[in-house]
């Protein structure tokens, strides 16, 4: 951007700034909630665009660099594999707006199979269906520990307490 005459008179220096939010501590579970609704003056409408997501989520590029370095040194492992999360559930919303519609979910079993769970109905589905569904509303990821990428083992290694 070229400085204006006012910038030159008052000797204003132009800076290029970036704002970034980083992760300081890794959690055993990551939940991502997509903004699927938008509010206007008189209504709340659903955003109908498809959101792309993958089976694995690597959070390395979102981590505070100090934590990233500390994890590497203390655990003596490759950081990119230590910061992986595996998708284990997806909540979907079908309907035109916030006031109407239906929620249902896809759940990954401990043997790595996906199931559609919709009220009292449950059926096996392909991972392709889960990863390409246009109505995803929330994603649930579990931390993958370096010893295994198995969901069952990842859940067993986590220390999750109830309140």
C-alpha positions as CSV (number, residue, x, y, z in Angstrom):
1,X,0.0,0.0,0.0
2,X,1.4,3.4,-1.0
3,X,1.5,6.0,1.8
4,X,-1.0,8.9,1.4
5,X,-0.1,12.6,1.7
6,X,-1.4,12.6,5.3
7,X,0.8,9.6,6.1
8,X,3.8,11.6,4.7
9,X,3.0,14.8,6.6
10,X,2.6,13.1,10.0
11,X,5.4,10.6,9.3
12,X,3.1,7.6,9.8
13,X,4.9,4.3,9.2
14,X,2.8,1.5,7.6
15,X,3.1,-1.9,9.2
16,X,2.0,-5.3,8.0
17,X,0.5,-7.2,10.9
18,X,-0.8,-10.7,11.4
19,X,-3.0,-12.0,14.1
20,X,-2.8,-15.6,15.1
21,X,-4.3,-17.8,17.7
22,X,-2.2,-20.8,18.8
23,X,-2.7,-23.8,21.0
24,X,-0.7,-23.8,24.3
25,X,-1.7,-27.3,25.5
26,X,-2.9,-30.3,23.7
27,X,-6.2,-31.8,24.9
28,X,-7.1,-35.5,24.5
29,X,-10.3,-34.4,22.6
30,X,-10.8,-31.7,20.0
31,X,-14.3,-30.5,19.1
32,X,-14.8,-28.3,16.1
33,X,-18.1,-26.5,15.7
34,X,-18.7,-25.1,12.3
35,X,-20.6,-21.8,12.0
36,X,-23.6,-23.1,10.1
37,X,-26.1,-20.4,10.9
38,X,-26.1,-16.6,10.3
39,X,-28.2,-14.1,12.0
40,X,-29.9,-11.2,10.2
41,X,-32.2,-8.5,11.6
42,X,-35.3,-10.7,11.4
43,X,-34.1,-14.3,10.9
44,X,-31.5,-17.0,11.5
45,X,-30.6,-18.8,8.3
46,X,-28.5,-21.9,7.7
47,X,-25.3,-21.6,5.7
48,X,-25.6,-24.3,3.1
49,X,-22.0,-24.5,1.8
50,X,-20.1,-27.8,2.2
51,X,-17.2,-27.9,4.6
52,X,-14.3,-30.2,3.7
53,X,-12.6,-32.1,6.5
54,X,-10.3,-35.1,6.7
55,X,-10.1,-38.3,8.8
56,X,-6.9,-37.0,10.5
57,X,-6.3,-33.5,11.9
58,X,-2.7,-32.4,12.3
59,X,-2.5,-29.4,14.7
60,X,1.2,-28.8,14.5
61,X,0.9,-25.5,12.6
62,X,-1.6,-24.2,15.2
63,X,0.7,-24.8,18.2
64,X,2.7,-22.3,20.2
65,X,6.3,-22.7,19.0
66,X,7.5,-23.1,22.6
67,X,5.2,-26.0,23.3
68,X,6.1,-27.5,19.9
69,X,9.8,-27.5,20.8
70,X,9.2,-28.7,24.4
71,X,7.1,-31.7,23.2
72,X,9.8,-32.7,20.7
73,X,12.6,-32.6,23.3
74,X,10.8,-34.1,26.3
75,X,9.2,-37.0,24.3
76,X,12.0,-37.4,21.8
77,X,9.5,-38.1,19.0
78,X,8.6,-36.6,15.6
79,X,6.3,-33.7,16.4
80,X,4.1,-34.0,13.4
81,X,3.0,-37.5,14.5
82,X,2.6,-36.4,18.1
83,X,0.1,-33.7,17.2
84,X,-2.4,-35.9,15.3
85,X,-6.1,-36.3,16.0
86,X,-8.4,-38.9,14.5
87,X,-12.0,-38.2,13.7
88,X,-14.4,-40.3,15.8
89,X,-17.8,-38.6,15.5
90,X,-19.6,-36.1,13.3
91,X,-22.9,-34.4,14.2
92,X,-25.0,-33.3,11.2
93,X,-27.9,-30.9,10.9
94,X,-30.5,-31.2,8.1
95,X,-33.0,-28.4,7.7
96,X,-33.3,-24.8,6.5
97,X,-32.8,-22.9,9.7
98,X,-32.1,-23.0,13.4
99,X,-35.8,-23.3,14.3
100,X,-36.4,-26.4,12.4
101,X,-34.5,-29.5,11.2
102,X,-33.0,-32.7,12.6
103,X,-29.7,-33.7,14.1
104,X,-28.1,-37.1,13.7
105,X,-24.5,-38.4,13.9
106,X,-21.9,-40.6,12.5
107,X,-19.9,-42.6,15.1
108,X,-16.7,-44.5,14.6
109,X,-16.6,-47.8,16.5
110,X,-13.5,-49.2,18.3
111,X,-12.9,-51.6,15.4
112,X,-12.7,-48.5,13.0
113,X,-16.1,-48.9,11.4
114,X,-18.5,-46.0,10.9
115,X,-22.1,-46.0,11.9
116,X,-25.0,-43.7,11.2
117,X,-27.0,-43.1,14.4
118,X,-30.3,-41.4,13.9
119,X,-32.8,-41.6,16.7
120,X,-33.5,-45.3,17.2
121,X,-31.9,-46.2,13.9
122,X,-28.3,-47.4,13.5
123,X,-26.6,-48.7,10.4
124,X,-23.1,-49.3,9.1
125,X,-21.9,-46.7,6.5
126,X,-18.7,-46.0,4.6
127,X,-16.0,-43.6,5.6
128,X,-16.5,-41.9,2.2
129,X,-20.1,-41.1,3.2
130,X,-18.9,-39.6,6.5
131,X,-16.1,-37.5,5.0
132,X,-18.2,-36.2,2.1
133,X,-21.5,-35.3,3.9
134,X,-22.6,-31.7,3.2
135,X,-24.4,-31.2,6.5
136,X,-21.6,-31.5,9.0
137,X,-22.2,-29.3,12.0
138,X,-19.6,-30.6,14.6
139,X,-16.5,-32.8,14.4
140,X,-15.1,-34.8,17.3
141,X,-11.4,-35.8,17.2
142,X,-9.4,-38.0,19.7
143,X,-5.7,-37.6,20.1
144,X,-3.6,-40.2,18.4
145,X,-0.8,-41.4,20.6
146,X,2.6,-42.3,19.0
147,X,2.4,-46.0,19.8
148,X,-0.7,-46.6,17.7
149,X,-3.3,-45.0,15.4
150,X,-6.0,-47.4,16.7
151,X,-9.0,-45.5,18.2
152,X,-9.5,-48.2,20.9
153,X,-5.9,-47.8,22.1
154,X,-6.0,-44.0,21.9
155,X,-9.1,-43.9,24.1
156,X,-7.6,-46.3,26.6
157,X,-4.4,-44.1,26.9
158,X,-6.4,-41.0,27.7
159,X,-7.1,-39.9,31.2
160,X,-10.7,-38.6,31.0
161,X,-12.5,-37.9,34.2
162,X,-16.2,-37.1,34.7
163,X,-17.4,-34.2,36.7
